[in-house]
């Protein structure tokens, strides 16, 4: 992307940012964000891989929540780690050392673009993070393939990882939400690969390198295109496919369970929306007084979702998303592939009622794991970080290896 086009896109994004912030929305102050960063560093998304000592230095140098200042401050540390990795590579460092240092570098730039790459600085941080991630990927224990397939006038990009020694294993297509993109899902990849499952990690519509917006009528076809592609490969079993969509991306897993019921064997609907979470009476509180787990506050949740949808005001967003409801689309009463609904009962970003709605409709029984003290994605106080992804992995393995 040229600098001129980059600046033009960012200028449009800045105007959109100003117009979508709801009146009275909860927004964290700089001091509150700093405290939250330090609380999460090394433990909690999106800082679980960040070194606490680095977080202290970065927080001390933050003078505002200006988006480009945020991006530059975090990415400076990432660029330093990348330079360390380059020096180590010249000296012949081992694969694990190089994978670790480059992945660490990419994660600082990932935080720099968090939650979305909607200014020049954040866009640069995103591009830097992808470059660093791909440097790390050259040294992963299970080789990562960058896969590109044509779609409409452009292309789709995904990361395929096949566990060493596996012969035509089943494959899980998985993705995150508005702020967790394909480079950010190595934690989940590890669980799936250790279970003997191949993984195809993609960006949901409206994020990362996916050229199609979330609300575009052709968005669901991006997933069907990946299923088509997997069916042609000889290194994975394209007849045994599972899908796992997380957060705002969970919607697509549920939708695929209906629209691709004959081609997938299991769909994990993890912390997403299918109907109630697309309605005004849920969304207005979520974007103003709710969104308690969102780093910068509830207003930033709307900013991230609007970026994926391509809407410029809260009213535009509120008018657009109800059309995506599986109930309104007439899908919810149809037969489906097996569905596992996962979320926390206290989630203020995606209502747990949407899991119940899926279970109450259609001729196909659904399964669920609801965490009574859990918030978004089911995360609960004192819970092991491994608990939920391990449970999901075991469910997918059961469905794909029968």
Secondary structure, 3 states (H helix, E strand, C coil): CCHHHHHHHHHHHHHHHHHHCCCCCCCCCHHHHHHHHHHHCCCCCCCCCCCHHHHHHHHHHCCCCCHHHHHHHHHHHHHHHHHHHHHHHHCCCCHHHHHHHHHHHHHHHHHHHCCCCCCHHHHHHHHHHHHHHHHHHCCCCCCEEEEEEEECCEEEEEEEECCCCCCCEEEEEEECCCCCCHHHCHHHHHHHHHCCCEEEEECCCCCCCCCCCCCCCCHHHHHHHHHHHHHHCCCEEEEEEEEEEEHHHHHHHHHHHHHCCCCCCEEEEECCCCCHHHCHHHHHHHHHCCCCCCCCCHHHHHHHHHHHHCCCCHHHHHHHHHHHCCCCCCCCCCCCCCEEEEEECCCCCCCCHHHHHHHHCCCCCCEEEEECCCCHHHCCCCCCCHHHHHHHHHHHHHHHCC
